[in-house]
Amino acid sequence: MFRSVLATLYRWKSRVVDEIGQTTAEYALVIVGAAALGALLLTWATKTDAIGDLFKIVLDQVKKLAK
């Protein structure tokens, strides 16, 4: 009986450890995906001058509110 309990605990421990590694890999993939998406967005924004236009719109709105 003691051996069967130890065997059960060992199987449970190995499953938990495997799931922890899987979770870490999933987080890594999410981070890589977010970085790739950020790089694409940054590339698009710099080529279309969207950031400059957005900044101009915000400053114009601030100037209107300040008057």
PDB file as gemmi writes it, atoms N, CA and C in Angstrom:
CRYST1    1.000    1.000    1.000  90.00  90.00  90.00 P 1                      
ATOM      1  N   MET A   1       0.820  -1.193   0.000  1.00  0.00           N  
ATOM      2  CA  MET A   1       0.000   0.000   0.000  1.00  0.00           C  
ATOM      3  C   MET A   1       0.867   1.261   0.000  1.00  0.00           C  
ATOM      4  N   PHE A   2       1.943   1.254   0.772  1.00  0.00           N  
ATOM      5  CA  PHE A   2       2.827   2.411   0.838  1.00  0.00           C  
ATOM      6  C   PHE A   2       3.438   2.705  -0.520  1.00  0.00           C  
ATOM      7  N   ARG A   3       3.786   1.622  -1.246  1.00  0.00           N  
ATOM      8  CA  ARG A   3       4.372   1.820  -2.569  1.00  0.00           C  
ATOM      9  C   ARG A   3       3.358   2.407  -3.554  1.00  0.00           C  
ATOM     10  N   SER A   4       2.117   1.978  -3.444  1.00  0.00           N  
ATOM     11  CA  SER A   4       1.110   2.510  -4.364  1.00  0.00           C  
ATOM     12  C   SER A   4       0.849   3.991  -4.081  1.00  0.00           C  
ATOM     13  N   VAL A   5       0.904   4.378  -2.805  1.00  0.00           N  
ATOM     14  CA  VAL A   5       0.742   5.791  -2.461  1.00  0.00           C  
ATOM     15  C   VAL A   5       1.910   6.593  -3.007  1.00  0.00           C  
ATOM     16  N   LEU A   6       3.126   6.067  -2.841  1.00  0.00           N  
ATOM     17  CA  LEU A   6       4.305   6.757  -3.376  1.00  0.00           C  
ATOM     18  C   LEU A   6       4.245   6.855  -4.895  1.00  0.00           C  
ATOM     19  N   ALA A   7       3.805   5.788  -5.539  1.00  0.00           N  
ATOM     20  CA  ALA A   7       3.692   5.809  -7.000  1.00  0.00           C  
ATOM     21  C   ALA A   7       2.670   6.846  -7.449  1.00  0.00           C  
ATOM     22  N   THR A   8       1.557   6.922  -6.747  1.00  0.00           N  
ATOM     23  CA  THR A   8       0.535   7.907  -7.076  1.00  0.00           C  
ATOM     24  C   THR A   8       1.063   9.325  -6.879  1.00  0.00           C  
ATOM     25  N   LEU A   9       1.755   9.559  -5.776  1.00  0.00           N  
ATOM     26  CA  LEU A   9       2.329  10.889  -5.530  1.00  0.00           C  
ATOM     27  C   LEU A   9       3.365  11.253  -6.587  1.00  0.00           C  
ATOM     28  N   TYR A  10       4.174  10.276  -6.990  1.00  0.00           N  
ATOM     29  CA  TYR A  10       5.190  10.533  -8.004  1.00  0.00           C  
ATOM     30  C   TYR A  10       4.540  10.910  -9.339  1.00  0.00           C  
ATOM     31  N   ARG A  11       3.482  10.176  -9.728  1.00  0.00           N  
ATOM     32  CA  ARG A  11       2.785  10.498 -10.979  1.00  0.00           C  
ATOM     33  C   ARG A  11       2.168  11.893 -10.911  1.00  0.00           C  
ATOM     34  N   TRP A  12       1.581  12.220  -9.773  1.00  0.00           N  
ATOM     35  CA  TRP A  12       0.964  13.538  -9.604  1.00  0.00           C  
ATOM     36  C   TRP A  12       2.013  14.634  -9.686  1.00  0.00           C  
ATOM     37  N   LYS A  13       3.163  14.419  -9.030  1.00  0.00           N  
ATOM     38  CA  LYS A  13       4.235  15.418  -9.044  1.00  0.00           C  
ATOM     39  C   LYS A  13       4.752  15.628 -10.468  1.00  0.00           C  
ATOM     40  N   SER A  14       4.941  14.552 -11.215  1.00  0.00           N  
ATOM     41  CA  SER A  14       5.450  14.700 -12.574  1.00  0.00           C  
ATOM     42  C   SER A  14       4.454  15.445 -13.461  1.00  0.00           C  
ATOM     43  N   ARG A  15       3.166  15.233 -13.246  1.00  0.00           N  
ATOM     44  CA  ARG A  15       2.159  15.965 -14.023  1.00  0.00           C  
ATOM     45  C   ARG A  15       2.190  17.451 -13.691  1.00  0.00           C  
ATOM     46  N   VAL A  16       2.295  17.772 -12.424  1.00  0.00           N  
ATOM     47  CA  VAL A  16       2.327  19.177 -12.010  1.00  0.00           C  
ATOM     48  C   VAL A  16       3.561  19.864 -12.576  1.00  0.00           C  
ATOM     49  N   VAL A  17       4.700  19.223 -12.493  1.00  0.00           N  
ATOM     50  CA  VAL A  17       5.934  19.810 -13.016  1.00  0.00           C  
ATOM     51  C   VAL A  17       5.822  20.009 -14.525  1.00  0.00           C  
ATOM     52  N   ASP A  18       5.254  19.029 -15.237  1.00  0.00           N  
ATOM     53  CA  ASP A  18       5.080  19.173 -16.679  1.00  0.00           C  
ATOM     54  C   ASP A  18       4.153  20.335 -17.010  1.00  0.00           C  
ATOM     55  N   GLU A  19       3.088  20.513 -16.250  1.00  0.00           N  
ATOM     56  CA  GLU A  19       2.164  21.617 -16.509  1.00  0.00           C  
ATOM     57  C   GLU A  19       2.809  22.965 -16.223  1.00  0.00           C  
ATOM     58  N   ILE A  20       3.674  23.018 -15.213  1.00  0.00           N  
ATOM     59  CA  ILE A  20       4.368  24.275 -14.923  1.00  0.00           C  
ATOM     60  C   ILE A  20       5.244  24.673 -16.099  1.00  0.00           C  
ATOM     61  N   GLY A  21       5.954  23.713 -16.669  1.00  0.00           N  
ATOM     62  CA  GLY A  21       6.778  23.998 -17.837  1.00  0.00           C  
ATOM     63  C   GLY A  21       5.948  24.431 -19.027  1.00  0.00           C  
ATOM     64  N   GLN A  22       4.795  23.812 -19.188  1.00  0.00           N  
ATOM     65  CA  GLN A  22       3.910  24.174 -20.291  1.00  0.00           C  
ATOM     66  C   GLN A  22       3.402  25.600 -20.116  1.00  0.00           C  
ATOM     67  N   THR A  23       3.052  25.971 -18.903  1.00  0.00           N  
ATOM     68  CA  THR A  23       2.577  27.327 -18.645  1.00  0.00           C  
ATOM     69  C   THR A  23       3.660  28.344 -18.966  1.00  0.00           C  
ATOM     70  N   THR A  24       4.891  28.043 -18.584  1.00  0.00           N  
ATOM     71  CA  THR A  24       6.002  28.941 -18.879  1.00  0.00           C  
ATOM     72  C   THR A  24       6.168  29.108 -20.385  1.00  0.00           C  
ATOM     73  N   ALA A  25       6.053  28.024 -21.117  1.00  0.00           N  
ATOM     74  CA  ALA A  25       6.178  28.099 -22.577  1.00  0.00           C  
ATOM     75  C   ALA A  25       5.036  28.921 -23.178  1.00  0.00           C  
ATOM     76  N   GLU A  26       3.835  28.779 -22.630  1.00  0.00           N  
ATOM     77  CA  GLU A  26       2.710  29.562 -23.134  1.00  0.00           C  
ATOM     78  C   GLU A  26       2.931  31.045 -22.888  1.00  0.00           C  
ATOM     79  N   TYR A  27       3.421  31.404 -21.707  1.00  0.00           N  
ATOM     80  CA  TYR A  27       3.709  32.809 -21.437  1.00  0.00           C  
ATOM     81  C   TYR A  27       4.781  33.328 -22.389  1.00  0.00           C  
ATOM     82  N   ALA A  28       5.781  32.528 -22.661  1.00  0.00           N  
ATOM     83  CA  ALA A  28       6.845  32.953 -23.573  1.00  0.00           C  
ATOM     84  C   ALA A  28       6.283  33.201 -24.967  1.00  0.00           C  
ATOM     85  N   LEU A  29       5.399  32.336 -25.427  1.00  0.00           N  
ATOM     86  CA  LEU A  29       4.804  32.527 -26.756  1.00  0.00           C  
ATOM     87  C   LEU A  29       3.934  33.770 -26.807  1.00  0.00           C  
ATOM     88  N   VAL A  30       3.206  34.043 -25.747  1.00  0.00           N  
ATOM     89  CA  VAL A  30       2.385  35.254 -25.700  1.00  0.00           C  
ATOM     90  C   VAL A  30       3.273  36.496 -25.750  1.00  0.00           C  
ATOM     91  N   ILE A  31       4.379  36.474 -25.022  1.00  0.00           N  
ATOM     92  CA  ILE A  31       5.293  37.624 -25.012  1.00  0.00           C  
ATOM     93  C   ILE A  31       5.910  37.822 -26.396  1.00  0.00           C  
ATOM     94  N   VAL A  32       6.314  36.736 -27.042  1.00  0.00           N  
ATOM     95  CA  VAL A  32       6.884  36.840 -28.392  1.00  0.00           C  
ATOM     96  C   VAL A  32       5.839  37.386 -29.364  1.00  0.00           C  
ATOM     97  N   GLY A  33       4.599  36.911 -29.251  1.00  0.00           N  
ATOM     98  CA  GLY A  33       3.532  37.405 -30.119  1.00  0.00           C  
ATOM     99  C   GLY A  33       3.254  38.884 -29.892  1.00  0.00           C  
ATOM    100  N   ALA A  34       3.245  39.303 -28.630  1.00  0.00           N  
ATOM    101  CA  ALA A  34       3.005  40.717 -28.323  1.00  0.00           C  
ATOM    102  C   ALA A  34       4.150  41.584 -28.842  1.00  0.00           C  
ATOM    103  N   ALA A  35       5.367  41.100 -28.723  1.00  0.00           N  
ATOM    104  CA  ALA A  35       6.513  41.862 -29.240  1.00  0.00           C  
ATOM    105  C   ALA A  35       6.444  41.981 -30.764  1.00  0.00           C  
ATOM    106  N   ALA A  36       6.056  40.909 -31.433  1.00  0.00           N  
ATOM    107  CA  ALA A  36       5.936  40.951 -32.889  1.00  0.00           C  
ATOM    108  C   ALA A  36       4.833  41.919 -33.322  1.00  0.00           C  
ATOM    109  N   LEU A  37       3.717  41.881 -32.619  1.00  0.00           N  
ATOM    110  CA  LEU A  37       2.630  42.800 -32.922  1.00  0.00           C  
ATOM    111  C   LEU A  37       3.053  44.248 -32.671  1.00  0.00           C  
ATOM    112  N   GLY A  38       3.771  44.484 -31.591  1.00  0.00           N  
ATOM    113  CA  GLY A  38       4.275  45.827 -31.303  1.00  0.00           C  
ATOM    114  C   GLY A  38       5.243  46.308 -32.371  1.00  0.00           C  
ATOM    115  N   ALA A  39       6.100  45.412 -32.837  1.00  0.00           N  
ATOM    116  CA  ALA A  39       7.048  45.784 -33.892  1.00  0.00           C  
ATOM    117  C   ALA A  39       6.319  46.136 -35.187  1.00  0.00           C  
ATOM    118  N   LEU A  40       5.296  45.358 -35.518  1.00  0.00           N  
ATOM    119  CA  LEU A  40       4.513  45.678 -36.720  1.00  0.00           C  
ATOM    120  C   LEU A  40       3.799  47.014 -36.588  1.00  0.00           C  
ATOM    121  N   LEU A  41       3.221  47.260 -35.429  1.00  0.00           N  
ATOM    122  CA  LEU A  41       2.526  48.520 -35.197  1.00  0.00           C  
ATOM    123  C   LEU A  41       3.488  49.700 -35.261  1.00  0.00           C  
ATOM    124  N   LEU A  42       4.651  49.545 -34.663  1.00  0.00           N  
ATOM    125  CA  LEU A  42       5.650  50.611 -34.688  1.00  0.00           C  
ATOM    126  C   LEU A  42       6.135  50.878 -36.109  1.00  0.00           C  
ATOM    127  N   THR A  43       6.357  49.824 -36.874  1.00  0.00           N  
ATOM    128  CA  THR A  43       6.785  49.986 -38.268  1.00  0.00           C  
ATOM    129  C   THR A  43       5.719  50.713 -39.078  1.00  0.00           C  
ATOM    130  N   TRP A  44       4.463  50.302 -38.899  1.00  0.00           N  
ATOM    131  CA  TRP A  44       3.375  50.966 -39.622  1.00  0.00           C  
ATOM    132  C   TRP A  44       3.265  52.431 -39.220  1.00  0.00           C  
ATOM    133  N   ALA A  45       3.359  52.704 -37.936  1.00  0.00           N  
ATOM    134  CA  ALA A  45       3.184  54.082 -37.454  1.00  0.00           C  
ATOM    135  C   ALA A  45       4.296  54.997 -37.946  1.00  0.00           C  
ATOM    136  N   THR A  46       5.512  54.497 -38.015  1.00  0.00           N  
ATOM    137  CA  THR A  46       6.603  55.362 -38.465  1.00  0.00           C  
ATOM    138  C   THR A  46       6.562  55.589 -39.970  1.00  0.00           C  
ATOM    139  N   LYS A  47       6.090  54.617 -40.726  1.00  0.00           N  
ATOM    140  CA  LYS A  47       6.029  54.792 -42.189  1.00  0.00           C  
ATOM    141  C   LYS A  47       4.864  55.682 -42.611  1.00  0.00           C  
ATOM    142  N   THR A  48       3.790  55.704 -41.836  1.00  0.00           N  
ATOM    143  CA  THR A  48       2.620  56.492 -42.227  1.00  0.00           C  
ATOM    144  C   THR A  48       2.551  57.822 -41.486  1.00  0.00           C  
ATOM    145  N   ASP A  49       3.471  58.094 -40.617  1.00  0.00           N  
ATOM    146  CA  ASP A  49       3.506  59.303 -39.800  1.00  0.00           C  
ATOM    147  C   ASP A  49       2.247  59.435 -38.939  1.00  0.00           C  
ATOM    148  N   ALA A  50       1.693  58.295 -38.549  1.00  0.00           N  
ATOM    149  CA  ALA A  50       0.466  58.293 -37.756  1.00  0.00           C  
ATOM    150  C   ALA A  50       0.701  58.863 -36.358  1.00  0.00           C  
ATOM    151  N   ILE A  51       1.864  58.607 -35.797  1.00  0.00           N  
ATOM    152  CA  ILE A  51       2.160  59.111 -34.456  1.00  0.00           C  
ATOM    153  C   ILE A  51       2.233  60.636 -34.466  1.00  0.00           C  
ATOM    154  N   GLY A  52       2.857  61.196 -35.476  1.00  0.00           N  
ATOM    155  CA  GLY A  52       2.935  62.650 -35.593  1.00  0.00           C  
ATOM    156  C   GLY A  52       1.560  63.280 -35.750  1.00  0.00           C  
ATOM    157  N   ASP A  53       0.736  62.663 -36.570  1.00  0.00           N  
ATOM    158  CA  ASP A  53      -0.628  63.167 -36.758  1.00  0.00           C  
ATOM    159  C   ASP A  53      -1.438  63.080 -35.464  1.00  0.00           C  
ATOM    160  N   LEU A  54      -1.320  61.971 -34.772  1.00  0.00           N  
ATOM    161  CA  LEU A  54      -2.030  61.806 -33.509  1.00  0.00           C  
ATOM    162  C   LEU A  54      -1.567  62.846 -32.485  1.00  0.00           C  
ATOM    163  N   PHE A  55      -0.269  63.064 -32.417  1.00  0.00           N  
ATOM    164  CA  PHE A  55       0.280  64.053 -31.489  1.00  0.00           C  
ATOM    165  C   PHE A  55      -0.239  65.446 -31.828  1.00  0.00           C  
ATOM    166  N   LYS A  56      -0.328  65.756 -33.117  1.00  0.00           N  
ATOM    167  CA  LYS A  56      -0.836  67.064 -33.536  1.00  0.00           C  
ATOM    168  C   LYS A  56      -2.305  67.224 -33.134  1.00  0.00           C  
ATOM    169  N   ILE A  57      -3.096  66.194 -33.328  1.00  0.00           N  
ATOM    170  CA  ILE A  57      -4.517  66.253 -32.963  1.00  0.00           C  
ATOM    171  C   ILE A  57      -4.678  66.476 -31.461  1.00  0.00           C  
ATOM    172  N   VAL A  58      -3.892  65.764 -30.679  1.00  0.00           N  
ATOM    173  CA  VAL A  58      -3.976  65.916 -29.217  1.00  0.00           C  
ATOM    174  C   VAL A  58      -3.583  67.323 -28.808  1.00  0.00           C  
ATOM    175  N   LEU A  59      -2.503  67.830 -29.366  1.00  0.00           N  
ATOM    176  CA  LEU A  59      -2.071  69.192 -29.017  1.00  0.00           C  
ATOM    177  C   LEU A  59      -3.103  70.234 -29.452  1.00  0.00           C  
ATOM    178  N   ASP A  60      -3.718  70.045 -30.595  1.00  0.00           N  
ATOM    179  CA  ASP A  60      -4.763  70.985 -31.034  1.00  0.00           C  
ATOM    180  C   ASP A  60      -5.937  70.984 -30.059  1.00  0.00           C  
ATOM    181  N   GLN A  61      -6.333  69.812 -29.595  1.00  0.00           N  
ATOM    182  CA  GLN A  61      -7.437  69.708 -28.619  1.00  0.00           C  
ATOM    183  C   GLN A  61      -7.059  70.383 -27.292  1.00  0.00           C  
ATOM    184  N   VAL A  62      -5.814  70.204 -26.870  1.00  0.00           N  
ATOM    185  CA  VAL A  62      -5.364  70.830 -25.625  1.00  0.00           C  
ATOM    186  C   VAL A  62      -5.382  72.347 -25.777  1.00  0.00           C  
ATOM    187  N   LYS A  63      -4.949  72.844 -26.938  1.00  0.00           N  
ATOM    188  CA  LYS A  63      -4.966  74.282 -27.186  1.00  0.00           C  
ATOM    189  C   LYS A  63      -6.386  74.839 -27.166  1.00  0.00           C  
ATOM    190  N   LYS A  64      -7.342  74.094 -27.736  1.00  0.00           N  
ATOM    191  CA  LYS A  64      -8.742  74.531 -27.719  1.00  0.00           C  
ATOM    192  C   LYS A  64      -9.257  74.628 -26.288  1.00  0.00           C  
ATOM    193  N   LEU A  65      -8.928  73.632 -25.472  1.00  0.00           N  
ATOM    194  CA  LEU A  65      -9.408  73.617 -24.091  1.00  0.00           C  
ATOM    195  C   LEU A  65      -8.742  74.709 -23.258  1.00  0.00           C  
ATOM    196  N   ALA A  66      -7.524  75.096 -23.619  1.00  0.00           N  
ATOM    197  CA  ALA A  66      -6.799  76.107 -22.850  1.00  0.00           C  
ATOM    198  C   ALA A  66      -7.330  77.514 -23.115  1.00  0.00           C  
ATOM    199  N   LYS A  67      -7.992  77.735 -24.238  1.00  0.00           N  
ATOM    200  CA  LYS A  67      -8.470  79.077 -24.601  1.00  0.00           C  
ATOM    201  C   LYS A  67      -9.632  79.509 -23.788  1.00  0.00           C  
TER     202      LYS A  67                                                      
END                                                                             
